[in-house]
Amino acid sequence: MKTMIFMITLRQLICAWLLSWAGAVTAGGLPAPVAQALKAAEIPRSAVAVVVQAVDSRRPQWAMNADKAMNPASTMKLLTTFAALDLLGPAYTWQTQAFVNGSLENGVLKGALFLQGGGDPKLTYDHFARWLREMRQRGLREIRGDLVLDRHVFALEASDARQFDHETMRPYNVLPDALLLNFNAISVQLLPHAAQSPRLSIEPALGNLDLVNQLRSDDHAECGDWREGLRSDVFTSGAVDRLVLGGAYPLACGEQRWDIAFPDHSHFVLGVFRSLWAELGGSFSGSVREGDVPPDARLFAVWPSPTLGEIVRDMNKYSNNVMARQIFLTLGVEAGHRPARPEDGAAAIQAWLTRRGLKMPELVLENGAGLSRQERISAASLGRLLQAAWHSAVMPEFMASLPIAGSDGTMKKRVQGQGVAGQAHIKTGTLDGVKSMAGYVLDQHGRRWVVVCLVNHPRAALAGPAMDALLQAVWEHGG
């Protein structure tokens, strides 16, 4: 009798739960708030692909357009991240090496200093300064030859920024480079000054750069997207480059940082080197040129990068495209290709997917960063990738690299004040006509879910509320 009463009560509870969840779901299978948000954004369901699947389940709980090949934008970084962690290991590091060619006596190098890049995705200004300080401590004071850059590990690519979006000086368009320094970008601090041009400070300082400030202050305009009103141009003439900044800067914006990509890698490295070397008390009378390290050169100093586990965290939290492209090419290098080209990185990932039994017939890879009009993957394939990553040995490093909803990275300002805040690790992606997210949600009952949502549509930029509603619905109800 007690057993019968228990079973009846259990059935009633299950039915009540199913009815409450059914009330939150539309006839088309989407939670009502998600469907309403898509309708408000005028985005048809045919332009949306969704997968929701428990990490301990073999099949999606529900899916929509799951097998459709879609442009994933930066969620493609998830594939590059997992492949790199699995193939290279979280402790993998890159090395940048300095060689001397010539006599070195009493701190004077009568010859060239070679810098050989190994593809380090995070050779920042601070790291480079510490490395040069180490060289000074090793006794190098004066360089009477040239600074020679050996960048042969990666094949140098022609700039594609003009074809992509014509924003050649936006940092997200920086191309990969074996000797990538500070993401090949400078940061301009804008200090507003009423009735005068904004004051400027630049980091890193470049010893071969002439800054021309043609900015003007606007005390009437609202802040808005202040970058749209500014322009930057670099003019190269011999040993000195000119950076000309112009446009109107709204005083209402207060202090801001303006990140600008430098168009010439070699001139950028030379400028940073000149400035830092002089600051460290060294002297340098040469110029910069490209070249391979000769066989008789002597290894002088080595700079190791942070580990891959650390680097993918920075890459994914802030969706750094050039870091992803560096890692993508490194996979080609480690597969035996020097210089490595994008197709070598793609082949390495395809071979890895085959060995892992992850079939993605629709997959199209160009650079592994998602900064592409050609890259394609389906929501189902991203879901399987997240499932495999969850059950892999590198799951802790993989998951820790993802932005936490409502807390940090590209998800910092999303889902604020909602129950799912702090309960989801989500990689986001955005391009013109593309908005995406993929990652994990821990629901309020303690079960974890894979969640993928890809939108390809001219109005995709308006899909954010629908995606946030999906995360909240999964947190509330599970699948």
Phi and psi in degrees as a GROMACS rama.xvg file:
@    title "Ramachandran Plot"
@    xaxis  label "Phi"
@    yaxis  label "Psi"
@TYPE xy
-62.5182  -37.1083  LYS-2
-63.8732  -41.9958  THR-3
-63.3627  -42.4622  MET-4
-63.232  -41.8901  ILE-5
-61.7657  -44.5585  PHE-6
-65.4126  -40.3691  MET-7
-63.452  -44.2601  ILE-8
-62.964  -41.0927  THR-9
-63.3645  -43.1229  LEU-10
-61.8354  -39.8425  ARG-11
-63.0664  -41.7907  GLN-12
-64.659  -43.4059  LEU-13
-63.5115  -44.2264  ILE-14
-62.9724  -41.4063  CYS-15
-61.4194  -41.6449  ALA-16
-65.4727  -44.4067  TRP-17
-63.7903  -38.9196  LEU-18
-66.503  -38.7429  LEU-19
-66.2366  -38.5956  SER-20
-71.3684  -40.3946  TRP-21
-61.6781  -34.1178  ALA-22
-67.1335  -20.6469  GLY-23
-94.5774  -2.43611  ALA-24
-115.657  137.71  VAL-25
-79.7277  170.47  THR-26
-62.1908  -26.5291  ALA-27
-81.7188  0.357582  GLY-28
97.1642  -4.96235  GLY-29
-94.1639  143.866  LEU-30
-55.0603  140.888  PRO-31
-53.0574  -44.7862  ALA-32
-61.8984  -33.0891  PRO-33
-68.6077  -47.7292  VAL-34
-60.075  -41.5887  ALA-35
-64.5913  -40.16  GLN-36
-67.4587  -38.8868  ALA-37
-65.5237  -39.727  LEU-38
-64.3459  -41.7024  LYS-39
-64.1836  -32.2639  ALA-40
-83.8419  -5.54197  ALA-41
59.8672  43.3313  GLU-42
-109.837  118.02  ILE-43
-72.493  154.05  PRO-44
-64.3557  -24.4562  ARG-45
-65.2046  -17.7057  SER-46
-96.857  6.17209  ALA-47
-123.428  133.601  VAL-48
-121.676  133.337  ALA-49
-137.496  141.355  VAL-50
-137.351  131.27  VAL-51
-129.097  123.426  VAL-52
-149.948  132.935  GLN-53
-65.6826  143.019  ALA-54
-66.1263  -20.3943  VAL-55
-102.315  18.8224  ASP-56
-116.553  150.488  SER-57
-87.1741  -15.6654  ARG-58
-130.374  151.285  ARG-59
-61.9573  143.818  PRO-60
-68.3427  -41.7928  GLN-61
-158.203  155.28  TRP-62
-150.7  155.932  ALA-63
-143.079  125.001  MET-64
52.2522  34.448  ASN-65
-64.9757  -30.8355  ALA-66
-95.0693  4.43  ASP-67
-75.511  129.615  LYS-68
-69.8683  124.339  ALA-69
-130.791  154.919  MET-70
-76.0354  121.101  ASN-71
-93.0854  -3.90564  PRO-72
50.7366  -138.325  ALA-73
-74.1406  -5.687  SER-74
-68.1617  -11.5473  THR-75
-63.9992  -22.6514  MET-76
-60.7168  -22.8818  LYS-77
-63.1081  -39.1051  LEU-78
-66.8613  -45.5478  LEU-79
-62.5283  -40.1577  THR-80
-63.8004  -51.2804  THR-81
-64.2403  -43.6584  PHE-82
-60.2933  -44.2152  ALA-83
-66.3038  -45.8933  ALA-84
-61.7507  -39.2807  LEU-85
-74.3737  -40.174  ASP-86
-82.1774  -40.7112  LEU-87
-97.3908  -28.6478  LEU-88
92.1604  144.521  GLY-89
-60.4733  -22.5811  PRO-90
-90.129  2.55505  ALA-91
-60.2457  139.58  TYR-92
-133.246  157.466  THR-93
-101.903  157.491  TRP-94
-127.307  132.821  GLN-95
-108.844  128.107  THR-96
-120.169  143.325  GLN-97
-111.432  132.153  ALA-98
-121.969  148.201  PHE-99
-112.649  140.621  VAL-100
-130.211  99.9379  ASN-101
136.324  177.836  GLY-102
-78.2933  140.623  SER-103
-124.844  104.75  LEU-104
-134.889  133.324  GLU-105
52.6932  36.773  ASN-106
83.3195  0.145783  GLY-107
-107.372  120.907  VAL-108
-96.3503  112.135  LEU-109
-94.024  75.4521  LYS-110
164.621  -167.199  GLY-111
-93.619  150.152  ALA-112
-104.066  119.967  LEU-113
-98.7918  131.895  PHE-114
-111.705  116.383  LEU-115
-105.858  115.336  GLN-116
-80.1056  141.758  GLY-117
-112.752  5.73532  GLY-118
96.8986  12.4353  GLY-119
-50.2276  118.919  ASP-120
-75.2703  -11.5035  PRO-121
-135.525  49.4167  LYS-122
-85.8128  81.0599  LEU-123
-78.7716  171.826  THR-124
-57.497  -45.5166  TYR-125
-62.8825  -43.0533  ASP-126
-63.9422  -43.1969  HIS-127
-63.8912  -40.5916  PHE-128
-63.0787  -41.0762  ALA-129
-65.3726  -36.4682  ARG-130
-67.5577  -43.5707  TRP-131
-65.1121  -35.866  LEU-132
-62.9798  -38.4485  ARG-133
-62.892  -39.191  GLU-134
-63.3256  -39.6178  MET-135
-63.1525  -40.5405  ARG-136
-68.6874  -22.6765  GLN-137
-81.62  -0.788676  ARG-138
108.827  -2.5749  GLY-139
-82.3727  123.657  LEU-140
-122.119  -46.5357  ARG-141
-124.176  132.619  GLU-142
-116.427  114.612  ILE-143
-99.3966  3.04866  ARG-144
-112.932  -162.338  GLY-145
-89.4125  164.5  ASP-146
-93.9011  115.593  LEU-147
-110.143  127.265  VAL-148
-103.593  119.523  LEU-149
-101.431  105.798  ASP-150
-119.575  27.8555  ARG-151
-79.1818  -10.1799  HIS-152
-63.5137  -36.9686  VAL-153
-107.255  142.551  PHE-154
-72.1731  130.067  ALA-155
-72.7572  130.845  LEU-156
-96.3386  148.662  GLU-157
-75.1719  142.949  ALA-158
-60.3934  131.787  SER-159
-112.46  8.73491  ASP-160
-64.7559  -38.2733  ALA-161
-64.6767  -36.2047  ARG-162
-75.4103  -29.6768  GLN-163
-76.7862  -57.557  PHE-164
-151.706  11.6467  ASP-165
65.9264  11.4435  HIS-166
-100.631  75.056  GLU-167
-69.5599  -20.9323  THR-168
-109.611  16.6737  MET-169
-85.9667  131.745  ARG-170
-56.5777  -28.3174  PRO-171
-67.6111  -15.7701  TYR-172
-95.0426  4.3695  ASN-173
-61.6201  135.101  VAL-174
-84.0753  154.267  LEU-175
-65.9943  154.509  PRO-176
-156.079  139.691  ASP-177
-61.7792  -26.8844  ALA-178
-119.002  57.224  LEU-179
-74.7107  117.649  LEU-180
-112.258  123.062  LEU-181
52.2141  35.2447  ASN-182
59.4129  19.8133  PHE-183
54.7764  38.967  ASN-184
-138.109  149.814  ALA-185
-111.715  153.779  ILE-186
-114.972  119.94  SER-187
-101.026  120.086  VAL-188
-86.5757  119.064  GLN-189
-94.839  119.629  LEU-190
-113.949  103.665  LEU-191
-62.534  145.21  PRO-192
-144.426  112.104  HIS-193
-55.7932  135.143  ALA-194
66.6279  6.26992  ALA-195
-136.396  171.402  GLN-196
-64.7974  144.082  SER-197
-57.7016  141.221  PRO-198
-76.9267  151.098  ARG-199
-128.387  144.655  LEU-200
-135.494  144.259  SER-201
-123.137  137.654  ILE-202
-138.328  130.55  GLU-203
-77.5683  151.657  PRO-204
-69.7396  140.411  ALA-205
-113.192  125.609  LEU-206
-73.9706  -5.24159  GLY-207
-123.64  29.0358  ASN-208
-123.931  130.836  LEU-209
-105.528  115.409  ASP-210
-91.0989  126.276  LEU-211
-113.853  112.342  VAL-212
-95.0548  102.52  ASN-213
-110  17.6881  GLN-214
-71.2301  151.653  LEU-215
-129.822  147.426  ARG-216
-85.7842  141.362  SER-217
-121.014  109.168  ASP-218
-91.8236  8.08251  ASP-219
-111.219  -30.5883  HIS-220
-73.6283  147.558  ALA-221
-75.0541  163.264  GLU-222
-66.5789  -64.8361  CYS-223
54.8899  -144.807  GLY-224
-88.3309  83.2029  ASP-225
-64.1566  -24.8991  TRP-226
-64.7446  -29.0213  ARG-227
-64.0961  -23.9439  GLU-228
-91.1673  4.13157  GLY-229
-114.359  156.731  LEU-230
-138.214  151.754  ARG-231
-139.583  137.492  SER-232
-140.032  140.16  ASP-233
-113.437  130.832  VAL-234
-120.555  126.095  PHE-235
-103.896  128.928  THR-236
-144.556  94.1945  SER-237
73.7671  -131.116  GLY-238
-83.2875  -13.6384  ALA-239
-119.46  134.369  VAL-240
-100.8  150.526  ASP-241
-114.054  126.108  ARG-242
-105.634  115.117  LEU-243
-106.031  120.403  VAL-244
-110.016  129.534  LEU-245
-141.647  174.359  GLY-246
111.4  -179.734  GLY-247
-104.599  130.091  ALA-248
-112.054  119.634  TYR-249
-68.3397  126.226  PRO-250
-61.966  -24.736  LEU-251
-63.7951  -16.4152  ALA-252
-79.6649  -15.0181  CYS-253
64.6445  -148.758  GLY-254
-81.4766  135.742  GLU-255
-141.226  159.457  GLN-256
-107.901  133.364  ARG-257
-117.509  108.938  TRP-258
-90.2049  129.197  ASP-259
-128.996  128.736  ILE-260
-79.3562  137.32  ALA-261
-91.1919  132.845  PHE-262
-73.5398  -22.2591  PRO-263
-117.794  112.903  ASP-264
-60.0179  -46.6232  HIS-265
-64.1322  -45.0693  SER-266
-65.2276  -33.3347  HIS-267
-66.4272  -47.3604  PHE-268
-61.1163  -43.3208  VAL-269
-60.2112  -44.7654  LEU-270
-62.5805  -44.4456  GLY-271
-66.5817  -42.0726  VAL-272
-61.59  -47.6902  PHE-273
-56.9451  -47.6148  ARG-274
-63.3225  -48.6703  SER-275
-69.5977  -40.9292  LEU-276
-63.1362  -40.3372  TRP-277
-66.9423  -39.9832  ALA-278
-62.2893  -31.0308  GLU-279
-86.3686  3.65889  LEU-280
87.0049  12.325  GLY-281
-94.3976  168.563  GLY-282
-127.958  147.729  SER-283
-148.247  122.425  PHE-284
-112.386  1.4787  SER-285
-94.8002  -164.781  GLY-286
-124.992  -163.682  SER-287
-117.928  144.887  VAL-288
-153.002  166.895  ARG-289
-96.8148  149.448  GLU-290
172.631  155.988  GLY-291
-82.1429  149.519  ASP-292
-65.8043  124.648  VAL-293
-70.9643  155.902  PRO-294
-60.063  -29.4529  PRO-295
-90.8478  3.11487  ASP-296
-70.4571  151.313  ALA-297
-107.963  133.124  ARG-298
-64.5231  129.48  LEU-299
-113.522  -42.4825  PHE-300
-157.095  146.58  ALA-301
-126.019  135.498  VAL-302
-115.521  114.005  TRP-303
-84.7985  144.275  PRO-304
-77.833  168.799  SER-305
-61.0716  166.488  PRO-306
-70.7621  158.949  THR-307
-57.2628  -38.4314  LEU-308
-59.0828  -37.0555  GLY-309
-74.192  -40.5625  GLU-310
-66.959  -40.9763  ILE-311
-66.5831  -25.1164  VAL-312
-65.5555  -47.4459  ARG-313
-64.0906  -40.1784  ASP-314
-61.6053  -46.9791  MET-315
-83.0035  -36.8647  ASN-316
-57.6806  -40.1244  LYS-317
-114.925  11.1207  TYR-318
51.3974  54.9363  SER-319
-81.4163  112.281  ASN-320
-68.3946  -45.3333  ASN-321
-68.9279  -31.3814  VAL-322
-62.9444  -42.1895  MET-323
-63.4431  -39.8373  ALA-324
-68.7087  -34.1694  ARG-325
-62.8698  -45.1196  GLN-326
-65.5889  -40.7417  ILE-327
-57.4293  -46.3712  PHE-328
-69.4414  -33.9316  LEU-329
-61.1063  -35.1801  THR-330
-61.6524  -35.3787  LEU-331
-68.3795  -39.4245  GLY-332
-61.3141  -48.3942  VAL-333
-69.2094  -16.2275  GLU-334
-86.8183  1.86312  ALA-335
105.237  12.1958  GLY-336
-106.862  118.287  HIS-337
-138.732  119.698  ARG-338
-74.765  145.66  PRO-339
-84.6085  138.519  ALA-340
-114.233  163.976  ARG-341
-54.0983  -37.4716  PRO-342
-65.2651  -24.8747  GLU-343
-72.0052  -40.092  ASP-344
-64.0353  -42.1136  GLY-345
-62.1925  -42.5575  ALA-346
-64.764  -37.5641  ALA-347
-63.866  -40.7323  ALA-348
-70.024  -41.6093  ILE-349
-61.2432  -41.469  GLN-350
-64.5757  -39.1365  ALA-351
-64.5146  -42.8952  TRP-352
-60.7729  -40.2677  LEU-353
-62.7063  -45.2232  THR-354
-63.2991  -32.4098  ARG-355
-85.0299  -6.62213  ARG-356
74.1418  23.6096  GLY-357
-97.7715  99.8416  LEU-358
-84.5394  124.253  LYS-359
-135.972  72.772  MET-360
-62.2599  -24.3679  PRO-361
-87.01  -5.32143  GLU-362
-64.3385  130.371  LEU-363
-126.614  120.938  VAL-364
-112.537  135.833  LEU-365
-119.545  -51.6429  GLU-366
-138.504  -1.96785  ASN-367
75.3873  1.06285  GLY-368
-104.817  -17.2641  ALA-369
87.0479  -3.78717  GLY-370
-83.6943  74.9263  LEU-371
-159.979  147.237  SER-372
-92.1575  -12.0673  ARG-373
-99.5817  -28.9412  GLN-374
-61.8059  141.149  GLU-375
-143.329  146.077  ARG-376
-160.512  158.653  ILE-377
-98.7481  159.811  SER-378
-62.0165  -36.0181  ALA-379
-63.2886  -42.4675  ALA-380
-66.6111  -40.9575  SER-381
-63.0867  -37.909  LEU-382
-62.7732  -44.4995  GLY-383
-64.3518  -37.4126  ARG-384
-61.3858  -45.063  LEU-385
-66.3013  -36.3057  LEU-386
-61.6007  -48.2659  GLN-387
-63.5489  -39.9151  ALA-388
-63.963  -39.7502  ALA-389
-61.0856  -36.0318  TRP-390
-95.3547  11.9527  HIS-391
-97.9159  167.657  SER-392
-69.0153  -20.8072  ALA-393
-98.9934  15.308  VAL-394
-54.0121  -44.7572  MET-395
-59.275  -43.9646  PRO-396
-69.2332  -38.8336  GLU-397
-62.7609  -51.3249  PHE-398
-67.2699  -38.5765  MET-399
-65.0621  -17.5227  ALA-400
-79.5226  -13.6055  SER-401
-87.1244  143.579  LEU-402
-59.8194  143.299  PRO-403
-95.1657  125.539  ILE-404
-56.286  127.351  ALA-405
74.8024  8.93121  GLY-406
-127.895  -49.7454  SER-407
-151.548  175.286  ASP-408
57.7478  -146.932  GLY-409
-72.9259  -7.71195  THR-410
-102.606  7.31904  MET-411
-59.2878  -39.4298  LYS-412
-98.4733  6.76045  LYS-413
-94.4405  157.138  ARG-414
46.9128  30.3723  VAL-415
-60.9144  133.301  GLN-416
78.9243  -0.229445  GLY-417
-96.9383  161.593  GLN-418
-62.2818  -29.7233  GLY-419
-76.7629  -12.7657  VAL-420
-57.7004  128.339  ALA-421
82.2312  -3.78543  GLY-422
-112.57  9.16643  GLN-423
-138.127  138.352  ALA-424
-109.66  109.515  HIS-425
-132.295  126.65  ILE-426
-90.9309  132.854  LYS-427
-108.402  166.475  THR-428
-152.325  142.659  GLY-429
-147.073  129.399  THR-430
-140.527  169.205  LEU-431
-59.6582  120.249  ASP-432
82.9513  5.20623  GLY-433
-138.304  134.09  VAL-434
-141.238  137.479  LYS-435
-149.903  161.146  SER-436
-155.154  150.477  MET-437
-160.026  139.04  ALA-438
166.429  -144.871  GLY-439
-128.531  142.566  TYR-440
-125.865  129.928  VAL-441
-95.0625  113.485  LEU-442
-76.7207  172.658  ASP-443
-70.6986  -7.31331  GLN-444
-99.7213  2.10435  HIS-445
91.4975  9.55466  GLY-446
-100.929  140.139  ARG-447
-101.731  142.419  ARG-448
-127.606  143.573  TRP-449
-83.0923  131.482  VAL-450
-131.389  127.442  VAL-451
-131.384  135.026  VAL-452
-144.932  121.092  CYS-453
-121.004  132.564  LEU-454
-125.761  122.019  VAL-455
-120.437  104.564  ASN-456
-168.659  149.117  HIS-457
-55.3246  -24.6427  PRO-458
-102.978  22.0488  ARG-459
-59.3412  -30.242  ALA-460
-58.5178  -21.032  ALA-461
-91.8051  7.59611  LEU-462
-85.0246  -3.91842  ALA-463
-53.9809  -49.979  GLY-464
-58.8455  -36.0984  PRO-465
-66.7171  -40.0393  ALA-466
-67.4651  -41.7695  MET-467
-62.1862  -39.3172  ASP-468
-64.7926  -35.2538  ALA-469
-65.5765  -44.6252  LEU-470
-59.7483  -44.3709  LEU-471
-64.6556  -40.186  GLN-472
-64.0594  -41.9699  ALA-473
-65.898  -39.254  VAL-474
-62.2629  -39.8048  TRP-475
-74.5513  -42.5163  GLU-476
-118.782  -4.16378  HIS-477
70.4193  -145.843  GLY-478
